[in-house]
C-alpha cells in the first residue's frame, strides 16, 4: 500500500499568541534580498538613477509610481517592499536592549561567562521555571531573585575569578569595577594587578591612589564574545527563550535596511533633486562611518582614532533607532533633529495613537460649544456650514421621492441640499456641483442613494471631550 501524502486541512485557525523576539544576524541575511554596501544614493549619470547596492536600490521595493520593483516586478500599489542588510565593521550596543545587556552582565562571570549560581540554586530555579503557565509578574520576581543572588557573589564558582559591580558609564558605555578591593576580600588577581605597578609607584607616588579606581571597559566586542560563551543550559536562567533570541543577539553586528516604501524619496518641484527620508540619511551616515573604520583598520591607524570612530558609529546606530537620546556629548550631538523608529511608533502622532487607535474619518466634525436656552433638552444646534459638509445617505423610496428631487436640485451649495448621488445599478458616486441637476433629479429611481445635508430632526451622536464614560457620547436631535 502506497503511503498517502500528508495534506493540511484547509480550515480556519485561531491565533493563540504572538511571540516577540530578536533576529539573529543569520535570520536577517535570510530575510534580506540585498546587501547594502554603497554610501552614495544616486549614480552620476544623466538619468539620476539609484546606485546599485546603495540605500535606495530598487531591489528593496519602489517609492515611485512609474518605476516597478526590481525584485518582484510589481508597482508601488502592490509591492510590499523587501529588506536589505548592512554588516557593521565593529559590533555596537542596541540602545533598546542596553538595560537588558547590563542586567545579563551582572548575572554572569566576566571571565568564563557562566551564571553566578551554585548547582543547587540552578536546579531549584530550573524546577520553578519548568512550571507551565507562569505569570509575567512571577517571572519578573524570579528574575530579580536570580539577579540579586548573582550580584552578591563576587567569586565565580566555575573558574574562581573575581567579579566586581557592572555599571553604566556615560552614553552607551559599560564599566566593570574589577580591580576595586574591599578589606574583607583581596583576590589574587587584584593583588597581581597591583604588584605590576610597583615600579611605576616608585617613580611616581601619585599613581598609587588611582589604582583602586581602575576599571575594565566592557566594549561591545568584549560583551559579544562573553555572550557567545554563555552555556546553552544557563540561558533559561537569564529568563530568555532561546527560540526567540539568544544573548548574543542583543548586540548589533548586522542592521536590517527597511524597504523603500516606508522611507520614500520626495521629488521637489521648487528645487532640482529629491528630499530623502531621515532613515535613509541615517543609513548613509552609518555606511560612511563603517567605511572609515574599515579604512583605518586596514591602514593601521591609531587605536584612539578607531575608538572615536567606533563611539560615533554606536551613537548613529542608537539615533537610527531612537533619536531622542539624552546625555549625548556636545561635540557628537546631531545638528538637525531626525525621526527614528521609536518616534514613528510612540506619541500622539505615532502609528498606534495617530494611525491605528485614532485616525481621520469621514462623516464627523468638531467645533466649540455654547449654551442656547431656546433649544429643547434633547436638541443640539448645528451650524449650516457643518450641515452642508456632513451628509446622511438616504435611500429613495415612494414616500420621499419628491423631497429627494428637491434636495438634488438645490445641490451642494444651498441648504437643504445634497452633495452626491449613487445610482442603484452603477457603483459610482456623482458629485452634484457639476452637471445638469434638473435632469439628474428627474432620473431618480427607487433604490438610489442620495447623500443629503443634515436637516432638522436627524438623530446624531454627539460627544463632549474628554470621553471618560459612556454618557460622554449621546444621541441628540439636530437643529440647524
C-alpha positions in Angstrom: 0.0 0.0 0.0 1.4 3.4 -1.0 1.7 5.9 1.8 -0.6 8.9 1.3 0.9 12.3 1.3 0.1 14.5 4.3 -2.2 17.4 3.5 -3.2 20.1 5.9 -6.9 20.6 6.3 -8.0 23.8 4.8 -9.9 25.2 7.8 -9.8 28.5 9.6 -7.4 28.6 12.5 -7.3 30.9 15.6 -4.1 32.7 16.6 -3.2 31.6 20.1 -0.5 34.1 20.9 2.3 36.3 19.3 5.9 35.8 20.4 8.2 38.8 20.0 11.9 38.1 19.7 15.2 39.2 18.3 16.5 38.4 14.9 20.0 36.8 14.7 22.4 38.0 12.1 21.8 34.8 10.0 18.0 35.4 10.1 18.5 38.9 8.9 20.6 37.7 6.0 17.9 35.1 5.1 15.1 37.7 5.2 17.0 40.3 3.1 17.3 40.4 -0.7 20.4 42.5 -1.0 23.5 43.5 1.0 23.8 47.3 1.1 27.4 48.5 0.8 27.4 51.8 -1.1 27.2 55.1 0.8 26.1 57.1 -2.3 22.4 57.4 -3.2 22.4 58.1 -6.9 24.7 57.3 -9.8 26.4 60.3 -11.6 24.7 59.6 -14.9 22.1 61.9 -16.6 19.2 59.7 -15.6 19.9 60.2 -11.8 19.1 56.5 -11.2 19.6 54.9 -7.7 23.0 53.4 -7.2 23.1 49.5 -7.2 23.8 48.1 -3.7 23.0 51.5 -2.3 20.4 52.5 0.3 17.9 53.4 -2.5 18.4 50.3 -4.6 15.1 49.4 -6.2 15.5 45.7 -5.3 14.2 46.7 -1.9 10.9 47.9 -3.4 9.8 51.1 -5.0 8.7 54.5 -3.9 7.8 55.9 -7.4 4.7 55.3 -9.5 6.5 54.9 -12.8 9.3 52.5 -11.6 8.5 48.9 -10.7 10.2 46.9 -8.0 13.3 45.0 -9.4 12.7 42.0 -7.1 9.1 41.1 -7.7 8.3 43.3 -10.7 5.2 44.8 -9.0 4.3 48.5 -8.9 4.0 50.9 -6.0 0.5 49.9 -5.0 1.2 46.1 -5.0 4.8 45.7 -3.8 5.1 45.3 -0.1 8.8 46.1 -0.1 11.9 43.9 0.5 14.6 44.2 3.2 18.3 44.7 2.7 21.0 44.2 5.3 24.2 46.1 6.3 27.2 44.5 8.0 28.8 46.6 10.7 32.6 46.6 10.8 32.6 46.6 14.6 29.6 45.5 16.8 27.5 48.1 18.7 25.2 48.1 21.7 21.5 48.2 20.8 20.0 51.3 22.6 16.7 49.4 23.2 18.4 46.4 24.8 21.1 48.3 26.7 19.4 47.9 30.1 18.9 44.1 29.4 22.6 43.9 28.4 23.8 45.3 31.7 21.3 43.0 33.5 22.8 39.9 31.9 26.4 41.1 32.6 25.6 41.5 36.3 24.4 37.8 36.4 27.3 36.1 34.6 31.1 35.8 35.3 33.1 38.2 33.1 35.8 35.6 32.6 34.1 32.3 31.8 30.5 33.6 31.1 28.8 31.0 33.3 25.9 32.2 35.5 27.0 33.0 39.1 24.9 30.4 40.9 25.6 27.1 42.7 24.4 23.8 41.2 21.7 23.5 43.8 20.4 27.0 43.1 20.4 26.3 39.4 18.3 23.2 39.9 16.0 24.9 42.3 15.3 27.8 39.8 15.1 25.5 36.8 12.4 23.5 38.6 10.4 26.7 39.2 10.9 27.8 35.5 9.5 24.4 34.2 6.1 25.1 35.7 3.5 25.7 33.0 1.6 29.0 32.7 4.0 31.1 34.8 2.5 34.6 35.1 4.5 37.6 33.9 4.8 39.0 37.5 6.1 35.7 38.8 8.8 35.6 36.0 9.7 39.2 36.8 10.0 38.4 40.5 12.1 35.3 39.8 14.5 37.3 37.5 15.0 39.8 40.3 15.7 37.0 42.8 18.3 35.4 40.5 19.9 38.7 39.7 20.2 39.6 43.4 21.9 36.3 44.2 24.3 36.7 41.3 25.3 40.3 42.2 26.0 39.4 45.8 28.5 36.7 44.7 32.0 38.1 43.8 33.9 34.9 43.2 32.9 32.7 40.3 32.1 29.1 41.3 33.3 27.8 37.9 36.6 29.5 37.3 37.3 31.2 40.7 37.7 34.6 39.0 36.9 37.9 40.9 33.8 39.8 39.6 33.1 43.4 40.6 30.0 45.5 40.0 28.9 46.3 36.4 27.7 49.9 35.8 26.6 52.1 33.0 29.0 54.9 32.5 28.0 57.8 30.2 26.3 57.2 26.9 26.3 53.5 25.8 29.4 52.6 27.8 29.7 49.8 30.4 32.4 49.5 33.0 33.4 46.6 35.3 34.9 47.6 38.6 37.2 44.5 38.5 40.1 46.0 40.5 38.1 47.6 43.3 39.2 45.9 46.5 37.5 45.6 49.9 39.1 45.0 53.2 37.4 41.6 53.5 38.3 40.0 50.2 41.6 40.6 48.3 41.6 38.5 45.2 45.0 37.1 44.0 44.2 38.5 40.5 43.7 42.0 42.0 46.9 41.7 44.1 48.9 40.7 40.9 47.4 43.7 39.1 48.5 46.0 42.0 52.1 44.4 42.0 52.5 45.1 38.3 52.5 48.8 39.1 55.2 48.6 41.8 57.9 50.1 39.6 55.6 52.9 38.4 54.7 53.7 42.1 58.4 54.0 43.0 58.9 56.7 40.3 55.5 58.4 40.8 53.7 58.3 44.1 50.5 59.8 42.6 49.8 56.5 40.7 49.0 54.6 43.9 45.7 56.2 44.9 44.5 55.9 41.3 45.0 52.1 41.2 42.0 51.5 43.4 39.8 53.4 40.9 41.0 51.4 37.9 38.1 49.9 35.8 37.7 47.5 32.9 35.9 48.9 29.9 33.4 46.4 28.5 33.1 47.4 24.9 30.6 45.7 22.5 33.2 43.3 21.1 34.2 42.0 24.6 30.5 41.7 25.6 29.6 39.9 22.3 32.3 37.3 23.0 31.1 36.9 26.6 27.5 36.4 25.4 28.6 33.8 22.8 30.4 31.8 25.5 27.3 31.6 27.8 26.4 27.9 28.2 23.2 26.8 26.5 21.8 25.3 29.7 22.3 28.7 31.5 20.2 30.8 29.0 16.8 29.9 30.6 18.1 31.1 34.0 18.5 34.5 32.4 14.7 34.4 31.7 15.4 34.2 28.0 13.7 32.0 25.4 16.5 30.5 23.2 14.0 30.2 20.3 13.0 33.9 20.5 16.6 35.1 20.7 20.0 34.4 22.3 22.0 36.8 24.5 24.5 37.4 21.6 21.5 38.8 19.5 21.3 41.8 22.0 24.5 43.2 20.3 24.1 44.7 16.8 26.5 43.1 14.3 24.2 43.5 11.3 21.5 46.1 10.6 18.3 45.5 8.6 17.7 48.1 5.9 13.9 48.7 5.7 12.0 48.7 2.4 11.8 51.9 0.3 8.0 52.2 0.8 8.4 53.2 4.4 11.1 55.8 3.6 10.1 57.3 0.3 12.1 59.9 -1.6 10.1 63.1 -2.2 10.7 64.9 -5.5 10.6 68.6 -5.1 9.2 70.9 -7.8 10.8 74.1 -6.4 14.4 72.8 -6.5 16.1 70.1 -8.5 16.8 66.8 -6.8 14.9 64.9 -4.1 14.3 65.2 -0.4 15.4 62.0 1.3 13.8 60.4 4.4 15.5 60.7 7.8 16.1 56.9 7.9 17.7 56.9 4.5 20.1 59.7 5.5 20.9 58.0 8.8 21.8 54.8 7.0 24.1 56.6 4.6 25.9 58.1 7.7 26.3 54.6 9.2 27.7 53.2 5.9 30.1 56.1 5.7 31.4 55.6 9.3 31.6 51.8 8.5 33.9 52.6 5.6 36.0 55.0 7.7 36.6 52.3 10.4 37.4 49.7 7.7 39.9 52.0 6.1 41.6 52.9 9.5 41.8 49.2 10.4 43.4 48.3 7.1 45.9 51.2 7.2 46.8 50.5 10.9 45.6 53.9 12.3 46.0 54.8 15.9 43.7 52.9 18.4 42.5 56.2 19.7 41.2 57.2 16.3 39.4 53.9 15.7 37.8 54.1 19.2 36.5 57.6 18.5 35.0 56.4 15.2 33.5 53.4 17.0 31.8 55.6 19.6 30.4 57.8 16.8 29.1 54.7 14.9 27.4 53.5 18.1 25.8 56.9 18.5 24.5 56.8 14.9 23.1 53.3 15.3 21.3 54.5 18.5 19.9 57.6 16.8 18.7 55.4 13.9 16.5 53.5 16.5 15.7 56.3 19.0 16.6 59.9 18.0 15.6 61.4 21.5 18.6 60.1 23.4 19.7 62.1 26.5 23.3 62.6 27.5 24.9 63.0 24.1 28.2 64.9 24.3 28.1 68.4 22.7 30.8 67.5 20.1 28.8 64.4 19.0 25.3 65.9 19.1 23.4 65.9 15.8 22.9 69.4 14.2 19.4 68.5 12.9 16.6 66.6 14.7 15.5 63.4 12.9 12.8 60.8 13.4 14.0 57.4 14.5 11.9 54.1 14.5 10.8 54.8 18.1 9.5 58.3 17.2 7.4 56.7 14.3 5.6 54.5 16.8 5.3 56.4 20.1 3.3 59.5 21.0 0.2 61.2 19.7 1.4 61.4 16.1 2.8 57.8 16.2 1.5 54.7 14.4 -0.5 53.4 17.4 -2.3 56.5 18.6 -2.2 58.5 15.4 -3.0 55.9 12.7 -4.4 52.7 14.4 -6.3 53.6 17.6 -7.4 57.0 16.2 -7.5 58.2 12.6 -9.1 60.8 10.5 -12.6 59.6 9.4 -15.5 60.8 7.2 -18.9 61.9 8.5 -17.5 63.5 11.6 -16.8 67.1 12.7 -15.8 69.2 15.7 -16.5 72.7 16.9 -16.7 74.8 20.0 -19.9 74.7 22.0 -22.0 77.3 23.7 -25.4 77.2 25.6 -28.7 78.0 23.9 -31.8 78.4 26.1 -34.2 78.2 23.1 -33.4 74.6 22.4 -35.2 71.6 23.8 -33.3 69.4 26.2 -32.7 66.7 23.6 -31.7 69.1 20.8 -28.2 70.4 19.8 -27.8 73.2 17.3 -25.5 72.5 14.3 -24.1 75.4 12.1 -25.3 75.5 8.5 -21.7 75.3 7.3 -21.3 71.9 9.1 -24.7 70.7 8.0 -23.6 71.1 4.3 -20.5 69.0 4.8 -21.8 66.2 7.0 -24.2 64.2 4.9 -26.7 61.3 5.5 -27.1 58.6 2.8 -30.9 58.3 2.3 -32.3 55.7 0.0 -35.0 56.9 -2.4 -38.5 55.4 -1.9 -42.1 56.2 -2.8 -42.6 58.4 0.4 -39.5 60.6 -0.1 -39.1 60.8 -3.9 -40.3 64.4 -4.3 -38.2 65.6 -1.3 -35.1 63.9 -2.7 -35.7 65.5 -6.1 -35.9 68.9 -4.4 -32.6 68.3 -2.5 -30.8 67.2 -5.7 -32.0 70.4 -7.5 -30.6 72.5 -4.6 -27.2 70.9 -4.9 -24.2 71.1 -2.5 -24.2 74.9 -2.0 -27.8 75.5 -0.9 -29.2 74.2 2.4 -31.1 71.8 2.5 -29.4 70.1 -0.5 -27.4 67.1 -1.5 -23.7 66.5 -2.3 -23.6 63.2 -4.0 -25.9 60.7 -5.6 -25.2 57.0 -6.0 -27.0 55.0 -8.7 -28.6 51.7 -7.6 -27.1 49.8 -10.6 -23.7 51.6 -11.1 -21.5 51.8 -8.0 -20.2 55.3 -9.0 -20.9 58.4 -7.0 -21.8 61.6 -8.9 -20.9 65.0 -7.5 -23.9 67.3 -7.8 -21.8 70.5 -8.1 -21.4 69.8 -11.8 -23.8 68.5 -14.4 -27.5 69.1 -15.1 -29.1 68.7 -11.7 -32.7 69.1 -13.1 -32.1 66.1 -15.4 -30.5 64.1 -12.6 -33.5 64.8 -10.3 -36.0 63.6 -12.9 -34.0 60.4 -13.5 -34.1 59.5 -9.7 -35.2 55.9 -9.2 -36.3 53.9 -6.2 -33.2 52.3 -4.6 -30.8 55.2 -5.5 -28.9 56.7 -2.5 -28.8 60.5 -2.1 -26.2 61.9 0.3 -28.2 64.8 1.6 -27.3 67.6 4.1 -28.2 67.3 7.7 -31.7 68.6 8.4 -33.9 69.3 11.4 -34.9 66.1 13.2 -31.9 64.0 12.2 -30.6 61.9 15.1 -26.8 62.3 15.5 -24.2 61.0 18.1 -22.6 63.9 20.0 -19.5 63.6 22.1 -18.1 66.0 24.7 -14.4 65.5 25.4 -12.8 64.1 27.5 -14.8 60.9 26.8 -14.5 59.3 30.2 -17.6 57.2 30.3 -20.4 56.1 28.0 -22.6 59.2 28.9 -20.0 61.4 27.2 -21.4 60.2 23.8 -25.2 60.6 23.5 -27.7 60.8 20.7 -29.4 64.2 20.2 -31.8 65.7 17.6 -30.2 68.1 15.2 -31.5 71.7 15.0 -30.0 73.7 12.1 
